[in-house]
Amino acid sequence: MAKKSVTSRTGRFMKLAGMTASVAGRYASEKVRSSFASDDSKQERQSLTYEKMADDIVSTLGELKGAVMKVGQIASQTQDFLPKEFSSALQKLQKEAPPMDFSLIRQQIINELGAPPEDIFDFFEQKPYAAASIGQVHRAMTKDGQDVIVKVQYPGVDKSCDSDLKQLRLTLKLGGLLKIPKESVDQLFQEILERLHEELDYQNEANNIKRFQAFHKDDPGLIIPTVVDGLSTRRVLTMELVEGDHLSDITPERYSQETINLIGHRIFTTMADQLFRFECIHGDPHAGNFAFRPDGTVIMYDFGCVKQLKPEIVVAYKGALIAGIGKDYRILDKRLIELGVRVDGKPALDEGYYAMWRDIFMSPFEHKDEIYDFAQASLHTEVVSKAPTVFKHLDSFKPPVESLFIDRLIAGHYWMMKNLGVQAAFRNELEMYLK
C-alpha cells in the first residue's frame, strides 16, 4: 500500500525536510567529534557517518519515488561527485520500486483518458507488470484485441519535481557531500532537471520512440515497441506488448555463446550508432530497459530519458577516443577540456596519469583481433581502486555535465555485456565509427 506522502506535496516536503535535518545533524555532529580524533580514526568515522546518511537518504527516496528517486538512480551511475558510500547505497534504487495502490492508478487513468480502465480496455490487469521511480506499468488488452502495456505516471510526481530536487540538493549540501564548485553543482542539477521534465512528459516519450524507431528501422534483430496514440496522453502511455527475457533469465540452456555474442554485437552497434551517427542517445540504459530472445533479438524499452547531444560534444568525444587509442596525451588533454571534463586554464596533467586511465578504459579494445571476455572483465574494480587518485587532481576536473549521459550510456552497456558474458573483439568496429 502506498504512503500518502507520495501524492501529497506537503507530505513529500515534510519527509524530505526530515531527511535533510537528519543528514545535516549527523554531519555537524561528526565535524565536532572528528576535530578530536586521529587521522585514521577520522577516516573510519567519516565512512561510518556517510553510510548512515546514505541509509537515511536511500530509505526516503525509495519511499517517495518520483524525481528524487530518479536522481538517486542517476547518481548511482555517476560516481564522481558523491562519496563511494553513497554510490554503493544508491545502487539499491536501481531495483524495482514497491507498487502504488491501484485505486490511485485507476483515478489517474480516469483523469487522463476520461473513463476508468475497465471501460476503455477489454482487459486491464490490476497487478503491475513493473513499478519504477515515476510510474508503473500494467498489462492490458485493447477493445480491438491488441495486447498492450500501459505506463501510468504516479499522481503528483510532475508537480513536485522542482521542489523535490531543491530539497535533495539542500540535503547533499548540508551533509557536506558535494565536493565540487557551486557552478558545477548548478550545471549538474540543471541538466538532470531538464531530462526529468522531459521524462515526465509521456507525449515527449512517444515522440522519442517514433524518432528512434525511424533511425533503427533497418537494423536487424532490434525491436522498439510501437505507441498506441489513441490511448496515450501526457501521463499515460500505451504501447504494444513486446516481450523477451530479462538479462537475469538468460541461461546456457536457451542461449548459446554464439547467440550471446550476437546480442553483444547488436548492443554495441546500437550504442555506437546512437552516439556517433544519430547524436541522440537512450539515457537510461540499465538492464530493466532491455529484453532478449533466443534468436538474438534485442528489445529496447523506455525512451523517456533521451539526450540530444551537441555535435561539438560528439566531435570532442570521438577526438578523445582517437587520442586515447593513439596514446597522444597532449591532444587527449585538449579534447577533455572541449568535453567540459577538464578545467580550462589549469596546467596539463602528467601523461602517466592519463596513461593509467587510458589502459583501464581501453582494455576491451586493446587488440584488434583478440577476443575480449566481458564475463571476466575487471574494469569496474580497477576504476574503484584508482578512484582515490582523482582527489589529488580535483582542481583540474569537474563533473562531466555535457557528457554525463554518454558516461551513463557506456557504463550501462558495459554492465550488460559483463552480465551477459559477451565474448567479442570490437576494436575494428570502434575504429570504423571513429573515422
MARTIKOL-788278 format. One line per field, with one value per residue (C-alpha): residue number from 1; x negated, y negated, z negated. Coordinates in pm, 1 decimal. Layout:
% residues N
n NUM|... $
xx X|... $
yy Y|... $
zz Z|... $
//
This chain:
% residues 435
n 1|2|3|4|5|6|7|8|9|10|11|12|13|14|15|16|17|18|19|20|21|22|23|24|25|26|27|28|29|30|31|32|33|34|35|36|37|38|39|40|41|42|43|44|45|46|47|48|49|50|51|52|53|54|55|56|57|58|59|60|61|62|63|64|65|66|67|68|69|70|71|72|73|74|75|76|77|78|79|80|81|82|83|84|85|86|87|88|89|90|91|92|93|94|95|96|97|98|99|100|101|102|103|104|105|106|107|108|109|110|111|112|113|114|115|116|117|118|119|120|121|122|123|124|125|126|127|128|129|130|131|132|133|134|135|136|137|138|139|140|141|142|143|144|145|146|147|148|149|150|151|152|153|154|155|156|157|158|159|160|161|162|163|164|165|166|167|168|169|170|171|172|173|174|175|176|177|178|179|180|181|182|183|184|185|186|187|188|189|190|191|192|193|194|195|196|197|198|199|200|201|202|203|204|205|206|207|208|209|210|211|212|213|214|215|216|217|218|219|220|221|222|223|224|225|226|227|228|229|230|231|232|233|234|235|236|237|238|239|240|241|242|243|244|245|246|247|248|249|250|251|252|253|254|255|256|257|258|259|260|261|262|263|264|265|266|267|268|269|270|271|272|273|274|275|276|277|278|279|280|281|282|283|284|285|286|287|288|289|290|291|292|293|294|295|296|297|298|299|300|301|302|303|304|305|306|307|308|309|310|311|312|313|314|315|316|317|318|319|320|321|322|323|324|325|326|327|328|329|330|331|332|333|334|335|336|337|338|339|340|341|342|343|344|345|346|347|348|349|350|351|352|353|354|355|356|357|358|359|360|361|362|363|364|365|366|367|368|369|370|371|372|373|374|375|376|377|378|379|380|381|382|383|384|385|386|387|388|389|390|391|392|393|394|395|396|397|398|399|400|401|402|403|404|405|406|407|408|409|410|411|412|413|414|415|416|417|418|419|420|421|422|423|424|425|426|427|428|429|430|431|432|433|434|435 $
xx 0.0|-145.8|-202.6|-13.2|-337.9|-391.1|-98.5|-77.2|-315.1|-308.8|-378.1|-666.6|-815.8|-796.7|-958.7|-1240.9|-1282.5|-1312.8|-1575.2|-1766.4|-1760.5|-1884.5|-2171.2|-2272.1|-2264.7|-2489.9|-2732.2|-2752.9|-2797.0|-3074.0|-3259.7|-3275.4|-3387.1|-3646.7|-3822.9|-3938.5|-4019.5|-4335.4|-4360.2|-4292.1|-4002.4|-3869.3|-3853.5|-3685.4|-3429.0|-3358.6|-3293.8|-3053.0|-2873.2|-2840.9|-2691.6|-2429.7|-2349.6|-2321.2|-2076.6|-1860.4|-1857.8|-1800.4|-1515.1|-1337.0|-1395.5|-1273.2|-953.3|-880.5|-962.2|-941.8|-1216.1|-1430.6|-1438.1|-1529.9|-1815.7|-1931.8|-1941.8|-2140.9|-2379.9|-2441.4|-2579.8|-2765.6|-3007.6|-3236.4|-3057.7|-2944.9|-3138.4|-3165.0|-2943.4|-2657.3|-2721.2|-2702.7|-2385.8|-2213.8|-2255.4|-1957.3|-1736.7|-1801.5|-1579.1|-1206.9|-1011.5|-720.9|-392.5|-135.3|218.9|434.7|706.5|460.1|360.9|728.6|800.5|502.5|638.6|980.1|815.0|609.9|828.9|1170.7|1300.7|1192.6|965.9|1241.0|1443.5|1155.0|982.9|1119.7|891.9|671.1|458.7|457.4|130.8|-153.4|-372.5|-657.9|-699.6|-963.6|-1054.4|-796.3|-531.3|-423.8|-325.7|-15.4|72.2|395.6|585.9|749.2|1107.8|981.6|784.2|430.1|206.3|52.4|-126.0|-4.1|-252.4|-78.1|-255.9|-225.2|15.8|-154.0|-506.0|-535.5|-408.8|-661.2|-962.1|-1125.4|-1069.8|-1189.3|-1514.9|-1574.8|-1527.7|-1759.3|-2026.3|-1996.2|-2033.9|-2355.6|-2491.1|-2415.9|-2557.4|-2888.6|-2854.6|-2901.0|-3276.9|-3252.6|-3221.7|-2877.0|-2886.1|-2931.4|-2650.2|-2420.7|-2502.3|-2466.6|-2125.9|-2000.4|-2093.4|-1916.2|-1610.3|-1577.4|-1592.7|-1339.3|-1088.6|-1118.3|-1078.7|-765.2|-600.2|-483.1|-387.0|-752.0|-844.8|-602.0|-776.3|-1116.2|-1002.2|-898.4|-1231.1|-1436.4|-1216.2|-1279.6|-1655.2|-1681.5|-1423.0|-1680.1|-1861.5|-1800.5|-1724.1|-1632.5|-1273.2|-1128.7|-759.2|-509.5|-294.0|86.9|156.2|530.0|467.1|171.6|151.9|-98.6|-67.6|48.0|-149.3|-9.4|-236.8|-220.2|-328.3|-664.9|-809.2|-1150.5|-1377.5|-1525.2|-1903.5|-1886.9|-1682.8|-1938.9|-2071.6|-2310.7|-2023.7|-1842.3|-2118.6|-2435.5|-2759.4|-2721.9|-2378.6|-2509.1|-2792.2|-2539.5|-2337.3|-2657.5|-2734.6|-2385.3|-2412.6|-2749.2|-2640.1|-2312.2|-2501.4|-2767.4|-2512.2|-2317.1|-2628.9|-2827.2|-2563.4|-2226.9|-2390.9|-2095.4|-2116.9|-1895.7|-1975.9|-1863.8|-2049.5|-2000.4|-1904.8|-1536.0|-1502.1|-1621.1|-1493.2|-1629.5|-1517.2|-1694.5|-1723.3|-1947.2|-1677.4|-1727.6|-1421.6|-1459.3|-1209.3|-1160.3|-1256.3|-1154.4|-1515.0|-1678.5|-1974.1|-2018.2|-2392.2|-2559.5|-2757.3|-3071.4|-3048.1|-3032.0|-3334.4|-3527.7|-3432.6|-3540.1|-3865.1|-3931.6|-3892.8|-4124.0|-4385.6|-4349.6|-4392.9|-4697.4|-4840.1|-4857.6|-4800.9|-4860.4|-4567.3|-4364.9|-4402.1|-4265.2|-3968.7|-3884.0|-3875.8|-3639.3|-3419.6|-3396.5|-3566.1|-3897.0|-3907.9|-4044.8|-4331.2|-4475.3|-4811.9|-4803.3|-4825.6|-5113.0|-5098.3|-5143.0|-4810.8|-4629.9|-4814.3|-4690.9|-4325.6|-4368.6|-4496.6|-4195.1|-3922.4|-4071.3|-4125.2|-3821.5|-3957.0|-4331.9|-4387.4|-4224.2|-4150.9|-4177.1|-3850.3|-3770.6|-3573.9|-3342.4|-3241.8|-3597.3|-3623.6|-3759.9|-3744.1|-3498.2|-3715.1|-4021.6|-3831.0|-3734.8|-4091.8|-4228.8|-3946.6|-4146.3|-4392.8|-4112.0|-4101.3|-4462.4|-4352.8|-4012.3|-4109.4|-4172.8|-3848.5|-3475.6|-3162.1|-3114.5|-2779.8|-2768.2|-2884.0|-2701.1|-2458.1|-2731.1|-2904.1|-2576.2|-2535.3|-2884.0|-2858.1|-2511.6|-2620.6|-2942.1|-2740.8|-2502.2|-2796.8|-2955.3|-2639.0|-2557.2|-2910.6|-2975.2|-3296.6|-3387.3|-3652.6|-3512.7|-3832.8|-3786.9|-3423.2|-3514.4|-3773.8|-3515.7|-3293.0|-3586.9|-3687.2 $
yy 0.0|-338.1|-605.0|-933.9|-1128.5|-1007.2|-1211.1|-1491.4|-1782.6|-1872.7|-1512.9|-1491.8|-1816.2|-1701.1|-1367.8|-1536.0|-1803.7|-1532.1|-1356.0|-1684.7|-1754.7|-1402.8|-1423.1|-1775.2|-1670.8|-1371.9|-1590.1|-1860.9|-1602.2|-1424.3|-1752.2|-1817.2|-1463.5|-1444.0|-1755.1|-1546.9|-1227.2|-1092.6|-1085.3|-709.4|-734.3|-1035.2|-844.0|-544.2|-760.3|-962.7|-646.5|-520.7|-857.2|-856.5|-506.5|-617.6|-928.7|-716.4|-479.0|-775.3|-916.0|-586.7|-488.9|-819.9|-837.3|-481.1|-558.5|-886.3|-764.9|-1047.1|-1292.1|-1234.4|-858.9|-911.5|-1143.1|-876.9|-628.3|-870.6|-941.1|-569.6|-557.8|-889.0|-814.1|-1113.5|-1374.4|-1177.2|-969.2|-599.2|-503.9|-690.7|-546.2|-196.4|-265.8|-434.8|-120.2|13.1|-239.7|-66.0|218.0|202.0|-36.1|101.4|69.2|-202.8|-123.6|-50.4|-299.4|-583.6|-433.4|-394.6|-758.7|-874.9|-686.5|-848.2|-1191.4|-1133.7|-915.5|-1024.4|-689.1|-404.2|-132.4|130.8|-83.1|-175.9|162.1|509.6|627.4|438.8|624.3|453.7|611.6|406.3|560.7|340.4|49.4|-221.3|-567.0|-790.4|-545.0|-183.5|45.6|264.7|529.6|477.9|564.2|303.6|326.1|449.5|733.0|592.7|691.2|376.0|237.7|-82.7|-306.4|-526.7|-815.9|-840.1|-1121.3|-1447.6|-1343.2|-1608.9|-1886.2|-1806.7|-1761.4|-2102.8|-2130.3|-1771.3|-1843.8|-2165.0|-1978.5|-1694.7|-1942.1|-2113.7|-1774.5|-1697.8|-2046.6|-2044.7|-1693.7|-1819.7|-1573.6|-1793.8|-1839.7|-2036.4|-2410.7|-2571.2|-2645.7|-2274.8|-2182.2|-2432.9|-2286.9|-1929.7|-1977.0|-2185.3|-1906.4|-1647.6|-1874.4|-1921.7|-1546.3|-1483.9|-1733.9|-1556.1|-1214.5|-1327.3|-1410.2|-1081.3|-1258.3|-1355.4|-989.8|-882.0|-1120.5|-986.8|-630.3|-727.4|-903.1|-605.8|-361.4|-561.6|-573.8|-199.2|-86.2|107.0|264.8|642.4|801.7|476.6|406.1|88.6|128.8|-93.8|-357.6|-333.5|-704.0|-697.0|-563.3|-786.5|-1127.8|-1331.8|-1096.7|-768.5|-586.0|-277.6|-60.1|275.5|561.6|695.3|948.7|1102.6|1245.2|1024.3|1034.4|1239.2|1509.1|1577.2|1929.4|2154.6|2399.0|2143.6|1904.3|2038.7|1841.4|1761.6|1605.8|1410.4|1276.2|1176.2|990.1|821.3|712.2|564.9|383.4|235.4|120.2|-20.6|-224.5|-341.3|-430.0|-645.5|-815.0|-880.2|-890.8|-982.1|-1207.3|-1123.8|-853.2|-636.7|-793.1|-518.6|-202.6|30.9|397.8|334.7|135.8|421.2|769.6|1050.3|1353.5|1682.9|1587.3|1294.0|1025.2|719.2|524.8|167.8|3.9|-332.9|-634.5|-893.0|-986.0|-1074.0|-1306.8|-1504.7|-1562.7|-1878.7|-1799.3|-1956.2|-1723.0|-1419.0|-1552.0|-1608.2|-1264.7|-1099.6|-1300.8|-1193.1|-827.4|-867.4|-1040.0|-771.9|-487.1|-661.3|-747.6|-1115.3|-1258.0|-1621.1|-1604.4|-1399.6|-1681.2|-1930.6|-1708.8|-1667.5|-2046.1|-2063.1|-1798.9|-2009.4|-1739.7|-1922.7|-2278.5|-2515.1|-2732.5|-2473.4|-2316.5|-1993.8|-1677.8|-1433.3|-1192.8|-899.2|-984.1|-978.3|-662.1|-482.9|-563.1|-502.5|-149.1|-74.2|-211.1|-83.3|272.1|416.1|261.3|304.5|570.9|568.8|936.4|1068.5|1179.9|992.2|1188.3|940.2|1201.5|1183.6|804.7|623.0|272.4|159.7|283.1|116.7|-210.8|-184.7|-102.9|-407.2|-644.0|-794.7|-940.5|-1161.8|-1353.9|-1465.1|-1647.1|-1781.9|-2135.5|-2022.5|-1833.3|-1898.2|-1683.3|-1598.7|-1774.5|-1774.8|-1414.4|-1292.0|-1077.5|-945.7|-814.8|-653.8|-500.9|-347.0|-223.8|-72.8|116.6|236.7|397.6|561.4|702.9|830.7|986.3|1146.6|1288.2|1148.7|1260.0|1030.4|815.2|465.5|273.6|280.1|173.8|-108.4|-240.8|-238.8|-467.4|-696.6|-750.7 $
zz 0.0|99.3|-157.5|-130.9|-121.2|235.3|367.4|109.0|171.0|-198.1|-294.8|-47.2|-175.6|-536.6|-451.4|-261.8|-528.2|-791.8|-580.8|-540.5|-915.1|-991.4|-741.8|-847.4|-1214.8|-1150.3|-952.9|-1222.4|-1497.0|-1307.2|-1243.4|-1616.8|-1700.3|-1422.9|-1548.5|-1846.2|-1655.2|-1491.7|-1109.4|-1088.3|-1327.7|-1136.1|-809.7|-970.5|-1149.4|-834.9|-634.3|-902.0|-910.0|-531.5|-543.0|-796.1|-592.2|-279.6|-450.5|-555.8|-202.6|-20.5|-251.5|-196.5|179.7|230.9|41.2|219.5|570.8|825.4|915.9|610.3|664.4|1029.8|928.3|685.3|972.4|1187.7|900.4|850.1|1204.2|1177.1|902.5|938.0|727.5|421.1|165.1|252.2|-43.4|126.3|470.2|319.1|121.8|414.8|622.2|425.6|604.6|936.9|819.1|874.5|654.7|449.0|643.3|584.1|474.5|779.8|678.5|745.4|1080.7|1175.9|1089.4|1294.1|1598.8|1547.3|1526.1|1843.2|2068.5|1947.2|1821.8|1591.4|1735.2|1727.0|1971.4|2202.2|2226.3|2288.4|2005.7|1758.7|1504.5|1164.4|1053.0|1201.1|1468.8|1339.0|1095.3|1126.0|999.6|1171.3|1285.6|1311.5|1597.7|1632.4|1890.8|2081.6|2399.3|2619.9|2740.4|3078.6|2916.2|2916.3|2622.9|2475.5|2174.2|2014.0|1833.6|1577.7|1407.9|1029.9|933.4|831.7|932.1|1204.7|977.4|702.2|931.9|888.4|512.1|458.8|640.5|445.7|118.6|225.1|328.8|-11.1|-180.7|7.0|-60.9|-435.2|-460.5|-321.8|-34.2|272.4|302.8|625.9|708.4|691.4|1065.6|1140.7|899.8|1075.9|1417.7|1296.0|1134.2|1427.2|1668.2|1450.7|1412.5|1789.5|1851.9|1572.6|1714.7|2049.5|1886.4|1702.1|2036.4|2188.2|2511.1|2541.2|2484.1|2756.9|2998.0|2889.1|2960.3|3313.3|3375.4|3256.7|3449.7|3767.1|3704.6|3633.9|3893.7|4099.0|3802.0|3797.2|3462.2|3284.3|3173.5|3022.2|2922.2|3107.1|2933.3|2937.8|2991.5|2917.9|2565.5|2476.4|2308.4|2110.5|1810.0|1966.5|2236.9|2410.0|2625.9|2799.3|2573.6|2692.6|2452.3|2412.0|2143.5|1872.5|1858.3|1537.7|1716.2|1988.4|1934.4|2132.6|2192.1|2410.1|2516.7|2679.2|2652.3|3022.1|2957.7|2659.0|2875.3|3143.7|2878.8|2759.8|3115.3|3153.5|2820.6|2923.8|3270.7|3137.3|2877.0|3125.4|3394.4|3148.9|3013.7|3331.2|3607.5|3455.5|3192.7|2969.6|2704.5|2484.7|2147.8|1909.8|2023.2|1729.4|1763.0|1688.3|2010.3|2233.5|2310.7|2526.4|2725.0|2802.5|3170.5|3074.1|3085.6|2862.6|2739.2|2611.1|2376.1|2203.8|2411.9|2154.1|2081.1|2412.1|2454.1|2775.4|2795.5|2921.1|3239.5|3091.2|2790.0|3018.9|3212.7|2889.1|2754.7|3077.6|3068.4|2709.3|2806.8|3108.2|2892.0|2624.6|2871.0|3018.8|2675.0|2770.8|2424.6|2524.6|2767.9|2517.9|2264.1|2520.6|2602.1|2233.1|2198.8|2500.2|2335.2|2020.2|1812.9|1759.6|1625.5|1889.7|1767.0|1530.7|1620.0|1821.9|1613.7|1612.3|1908.6|1672.3|1508.8|1842.2|1946.5|1633.4|1708.0|2079.7|2016.2|1794.2|2021.1|2345.8|2218.5|2407.7|2731.4|2684.5|2950.8|3293.7|3338.0|2983.0|2823.7|2502.0|2241.9|2072.0|1812.9|1676.8|1710.5|1406.4|1549.7|1280.5|991.2|1143.9|1166.4|799.3|695.2|880.8|778.3|486.6|740.1|871.5|543.5|595.3|910.0|805.9|904.7|1261.6|1319.0|1289.2|1325.1|1694.5|1730.9|2112.9|2135.8|1823.9|2021.1|2251.4|1938.7|1827.2|2173.6|2168.5|1806.9|1858.5|2168.9|2004.1|1723.7|1970.2|2167.0|1847.1|1707.0|2042.0|2068.7|2417.0|2587.9|2876.0|3043.9|3102.1|3185.7|3565.0|3535.3|3296.2|3540.7|3819.8|3610.7|3533.7|3898.0 $
//
